[in-house]
Amino acid sequence: MIAAMPDLESARTVVTAGPQPEPLLSELSHAGAPGYRLPTLDVPEADSLDAVLLREDLPLPEIGELDVVRHYTHLAQRNVCIDSVFYPLGSCTMKYNPRVNEDVARLPGIAHVHPLQPDETVQGALELLYRLQQALTEITGFESATLQPAAGAQGELAGMLMIRAYHVDRGDARRKKVLVPDSAHGTNPATAAMCGYYTVAIPTDAHGEVDLDRLRAECDDTVAGMMLTNPNTLGLFERHLQEVTSIVHAAGGLVYGDGANLNAILGVVKPAEMGFDCLHINVHKTFSTPHGAGGPGAGPVVVSELLEPYLPTPLVVQGDDGSFALVHHRPKSIGRLKGFQGHFGILARAYTYIRMHGEDGLRQVSQTAVLNANYLRACLADLYDLAYDRTCMHELVISGRRLREQHGVRTLDVAKRLIDYGIHPPTIYFPLNVEEALMIEPTETESKATLDRFVRVMRRIAEEAADDPELLRAAPHLQPVGRLDEVTAARKPILRWGAAGSEE
Amino acid sequence: MPTFTQLTDLDREAMLQTIGVGSIEDLFADVPADARFPRLDLPPALSEVEVQRHVGRLAARNVTVRDWPCFLGAGAYNHASPSVVSHVMGMPQLATAYTPYQPEVSQGTLQAMFEFQSLVCDLLGMEAANASVYDGASAAGEAVLMAQRITRRERVVLSGALNPQWREVIQSYVAARGVEVATSEVALGASGALVADQVAGLVDARTACVVVMQPDAFGRVHDLAPVAAAAREAGALLVVATADPTCYALLRTPGAWGADIAVAEGQPLGLPLQFGGPWAGLMACKSRHLRQLPGRIAGQTTDHDGRRGWVLTLQAREQHIRREKATSNICTSQTLLAIGVSAYLSLLGPEGLREVARQSRAYAAYAAAEIAARTAFRVATPAPFYNELLILGPVGGEAARHHLVERQILGGVPARSLDGAYPDGLLLAFTEMNNREEIDALVQALAEVGA
């Protein structure tokens, strides 16, 4: 095990926790442990319910407050996070989450407001949402915004349902085909399918961009639209973007913008001016709200005038008297996608972030993100194959093909070895059209020292791959668990305590 | 430079030199020149002090549920939340991590997801659960799509007493799929009380699922045996939806009624109201439907040394593997909120949660009796009810609410604002956060109406 210690960089190695396993809540339970005390009931008991309506037992854990706190402290110690390590997870924009956002979100007037309060008691909340709608449309160049979608994927659903509603409204029922680049996120085809569409993949050309000839060939009168990420998932700006959107428009289709990579283009280009008809925004990426170990996010969608009538409800509007109101009924709306008006607590954080930056600040965010990514590209180009050797935007995709061919070391092994050096691995094996892909997104909040260390570690790992490939294949070496048996986990699922893995 | 970057001018120069370009602008040559670096007409940047002041002022213009007595429900409930819950959700190692793609450095998240799934199963009496979806309403939408995949049928039956927003979300989710939606009627009987839901009668051999709410949107607790039998007989799935799952401290569970899928809103289980979110949708099913359950799922396994650990599992259902054939496009769970729910259930324990349910019911029952005895309003929700009531009176729901706001009471939701076909009354909800004094003030204010 000593040989596995990465001596050069050991000072920064992050072990998530000691070797002691943390018991499950059910294992910590101690019958009769006193629970949370409520105020004393000061009215008579309600009549008892008919026995047929009652449950028999209530098998919840019984744990004292201190031990609940310790349990979650121990679980927290078994994670790495942005606050502890460099986390260049491509396509996820793991930038620093400012603490002021958290303070703002916990103000009583933000955290403790019921969503069905009368408008006159929530004017501050409505104004915040209204101002955020305005900021998002200004940043992206669109006409209007909905803040309702709960996450990027639900924003995609909103956008594609609006595109569908547009075609249906025009009596154009033939359109069933949605075009998606082969480098697209899986959510794109999955969303199209939820809208009753089938998808056709458009190949990537030799420059890492949409193949225009193949696009033209697919653009007939059955095309409902195209779903396009720009910069694309290879981290490249689509240089023929206006031509792409024109081709789709000429066929009568609309262009959905996947805003996953918006962090590259704040104040750099407005997507609406490139011909997109709508765009979703992942505020947990671009606007710094915490990723929450997998959620919550928020996925506002901005749209052109063409799609405005179909926006989900409710919308925030300002009346002639300056007051704000929620509009719940709009005749052509695609309706609701979730309860109430969106992830307000997250949106308040995003609003705070935008207000702290303004025009120049946001542009510098993107410029710095792009600078950091290109710096890594320049520093890694000799050791790892660049998927496409050109200036990238906020992220770069490299291939571990050479390490596999020369040393039998896979990208997965490189990723696991990075963990030993206290770095969260980049996104791996995506996009699907790059062999042994590593997708690296440093974000603008990292220092040059952190980037330099990452480069040193990546070089060191390439050397290790040559000298001692087994070291990489067995990585990570210092975590509370090693590589886990995912095959058995899927074949005999154990998905809750007290259940044996008996499925299939 | 923006507040949260760290590069110095010297850093930038050195980096540009390494890259081999003269300026940062040169990195954007791929962007069409005529559209590059547009003006953004945004308010000027604020410092931390200024932004706290600005948002603080906006926040101060909202009445909070701590300022005035709150009797609002209809899908969001002002239950007590132990301080620990928000502190756990604030732990940076949980809040600033992402989806546990690398299980060796995400065991905390994965174990917490597994614990949440277990607690959801235990609370709802179900066999399998995912690690949460966006909220209860979208969980209902996903449940209907799931039922459609399982049964390969194209008709769904909804109870009219299912929360109207949840019905709207289901409509949006199925709109593109050509699914026929049948909804039972909500009606007042001769006595002025809501008549029993006729939803079971709408279930037929083409029905994929029937979705009922327990307690229903008017607070009524149902014996679900008849609708469960109708579903079983027709080969349709039973989906039980719950807006305030604190009721399952007392009530027979969806699983015990025979639900194939159970969904619930997690907010009442310790999550702050936040003007509508983020919360967490609870979603559980029978084991045999597991492969059609959408969303993230954590599973227990072992590493090469036999140590217990957890991984994301059954990913072959999901969009990043299956793409257009995935069970859903969803690629996140509300993990941080799900952790909050687990912390809440652990802190409350069985006794604490029973006390929440006992008090919520008792305050509702007390209010019902007082309103009937002392005001011109009558209670239209028939017994047994849980913690929510529809009241009808001399004025409509909007006017009644307006009067209560003048008395500084957050006093209920006009039923017609939720569904134009509902009786023109006011929905009132009660929790352990209320007390006799607050309810007496509510009753007094209602007594002034039409007196």
Interface residues (C-beta under 8 A of the other chain):
Chain A: T16 A17 P21 E22 L24 L25 S26 A33 G35 Y36 R37 L38 P39 L41 D42 V43 P44 E45 A46 D47 L49 D50 V52 L53 L54 R55 E56 L58 P59 L60 P61 E62 I63 E65 V68 V69 H71 Y72 T73 H74 L75 A76 Q77 R78 N79 V80 C81 I82 D83 S84 Y87 L89 C92 M94 K95 Y96 N97 P98 V100 E102 D103 V104 A105 R106 L107 P108 G109 I110 A111 H112 V113 H114 P115 L116 Q117 P118 E120 T121 V122 Q123 G124 A125 E127 L128 A135 E138 I139 G141 A150 A151 G152 A153 Q154 E156 L157 L161 R164 H185 G186 T187 P189 A190 T191 A192 A193 M194 C195 G196 Y197 Y198 T199 L236 F237 R239 L241 Q242 I265 L266 G267 V268 V269 K270 E273 M274 S288 P290 H291 G292 A293 G294 G295 P296 G297 A298 P312 H328 I334 G335 R336 L337 K338 G339 F340 Q341 G342 H343 F344 G345 I346 A348 Y351 T352 I354 R355 M356 H357 G358 E359 D360 G361 L362 R363 Q364 V365 Q367 T368 V370 L371 N372 N374 Y375 R377 A378 C379 R390 T391 M393 A415 K416 I419 H424 P425 T427 F430 E444 T445 E446 S447 K448 P476 Q479 P480 V481 G482 R483 L484 D485 E486 T488 A489 A490 P493 I494 L495 R496 W497 G498 A499 G501 E503
Chain B: M1 P2 T3 F4 T5 Q6 L7 D11 R12 A14 M15 L16 T18 I19 G20 V21 I24 L27 F28 A29 D30 V31 P32 A35 R36 F37 P38 R39 L40 D41 L42 P43 P44 A45 L46 S47 E48 V51 Q52 H54 V55 G56 R57 L58 A59 A60 R61 N62 V63 T64 V65 R66 C70 L72 A74 G75 A76 N78 A80 P82 V84 S86 H87 V88 G90 M91 P92 Q93 L94 A95 T96 A97 Y98 T99 P100 Y101 Q102 P103 E104 V105 S106 Q107 G108 T109 Q111 A112 M113 F114 E115 Q117 S118 L119 C121 D122 L123 G125 E127 A128 A129 A131 S132 Y134 D135 G136 A137 S138 G141 L145 Q165 W166 E168 V169 Q171 S172 Y173 A175 A176 R177 G178 V221 D223 A225 Y248 A249 L250 L251 R252 T253 A256 E265 P272 L273 Q274 F275 G276 G277 P278 S287 L290 R296 I297 A298 G299 Q300 T301 T302 D303 H304 D305 R307 R308 G309 W310 V311 T313 L314 Q315 A316 E318 Q319 H320 I321 R322 R323 E324 K325 A326 S328 N329 I330 C331 T332 S333 Q334 T335 L336 L337 I339 S342 A343 L345 S346 L347 L348 G349 P350 E351 G352 L353 R354 E355 V356 R358 Q359 R361 A362 Y363 A364 A365 Y366 A383 P384 R401 H402 V405 L410 V413 S417 E432 N435 R436 I439
